Amino acid sequence: MKKRRALLGALGAVLAAPGLALAQQQQGKNVVVLSAGDSEDDEPAARAFYEEMRLRGWSEGTNIAYTRLYGKGSRTYVEGLASSAAGGGADLVVATTGSLALALMKESESLPVVFTTSVDPVSIGLVDTVARPGRNATGVYQVQGDAVAVRYRIARDLMPRAKAIGALHDRRSAEFERQKKVHHDAAAEAHFAMEAAEFTNFEAVAKILARWRRAGIHLVMTTPSFTLLARRREVIALAERNGIALIGHRIEYAEAGALASYGPEIAEAQRRAAAIADRILKGARPSAIPVERAVKAELVINQRAARQHGVGLSKALLARADRLID
């Protein structure tokens, strides 16, 4: 208990300083941007948000101040950040995952929240309906449904001889049960034997990957998870140590060293989130702003990872990729 109070006190101090600085700006807005991991990994993904805000007339240091907070892959730490953000005098909080948005909404029913999420916002309780959110949050969701099936077909193209594939599921993910079924069905459609594994604490991930290595599984899918996304570099390093290639559901995985990623285009979602944030800062209520759906998808292939895992890349697959990393 003492440790938690100390943590919250420290987090309050983190937010207090930016709040005091902003108070001197008579006409300025204070926006907190809450990300899952750390600044090195998560700041690049948010560039499209800041650029779109600038294009809409919001100039950092002039009429808007951003407080950038990073969850460091720890749910306990995020809960502390959410508590501080809710009481820190922000005009708006931008949450880059559904889990972060839920943590904020548990702390405040009035603080406006703009989220981006890769899961259905209705099913996890972020909004009442997509058309009429009805609460203090709205944002952008990136549809996973068909993308999961496409991802498994890409996996089949990358490793045509592979018999089995692993899927790493976070029990604390908001869509845990649905994701298990979606991945199971997609694997069967692509003619993979599915080897699903579940974890609650990140420490179990290393044991799961080692077990898969012993079972001869060399290809694994990530699933939506705050923890996996925030600690993706560690996950990829553990996978490499076990001779396992990862395919991610967000571009950040391929950028961090995974074999490939296929999923919604992050930049599109960030630009849409900025447009919604702009409306809220100008007086609109989150409860009345429909949740938007990001529909653009992109395939990213990491050629260095392909060489490391001995994966041959066909001309057709290379031509299909939206981006190649080397």
C-alpha positions, 0 to 999 in steps of 0.5 A: 500500500505504501509503495502504491501511494509513493508511486502515485505521488511520484506520478502526480509530480510528473504531471504537476510541472507541465500543468504549472507551466501550462497555467501561464498560457492564458489561452492554451490547451493542455493535452496528455498523450498516453502511450503503452511503451517508452518514448523511443518506441512509441513517439514515432507512431504518434508523429502523424497525430502531432502533424495533423494537429499542427495542420489544424492550427494547434501549435505546440508551445503557442496555443497547445501544450502536450504532456507525453506519458509512457506506460513502460509496459507496466499495467500498475504504472499505467493505472498510476498515470491514468489516476494522475492524468484524470486529476491533473487539469488536462483538457483532453487525454489521447490514449493510444490503446484501448486498455489505456483508454479503459484505465482513464475512464475508470478514473474519470467519467468527465475527462474527454478521452480520444482513443485508438484501438485495434479491438471493437470499442463496444465489446470492451466497454469504451462506448455504448455504440459506434454511432453514439458513444454516449460516454466521455470517450470516442476515437478510432478503431482499427478493424482486425477481423479480416486482417487476421485471416489475411495475416495467416495467409501471409504466414503461409506464403512466408513459410509454405512448409510450416505445419504448425503456428503459435499464437500468443494470447494475453488473458488480460486483453479485453478481447481475449476469448474472441481473439482465441476463436478468430485466430483458431479459425484463421489458422485452420483456413490457412492449413496450420495446426494451431498451438495457442498459449496464454499468459497473464504475467510477461515473465511467462512469455519466455517459457512459452517461446522456449516450449514452442522451440522444443516442439519445433514451432518456428512461426508465431502470431502476436495478438492485441495486448497492451503488454506485448505491444509495449514490450515488443522489443523484448518479445522479439529478442526472446523469439529470436533466441528460440529461433522463432519468427514473429508476425505482428498485427501492428507495424511497430512489430516489424519496425522492432525486428519481427519478420512481418506485420499486417494490419491497419495503417497506424498513420491513418488512425492517428490522423483521424484521432487528431481530427476528433481531438480538434473537434473536442478542443473546440467544444464538441462533446465526445459522447456525440462524436461517432467512433471512426473506423480506420480501413487502410491496411499495410503489409510490412516485411522486415528483410533482415529478419527474413534472412536471419530466419532463412525465409525466402521472399518471393517476388510476388510477396515483395511486390505486395508489401507496402513497405520493406525494412532492411 
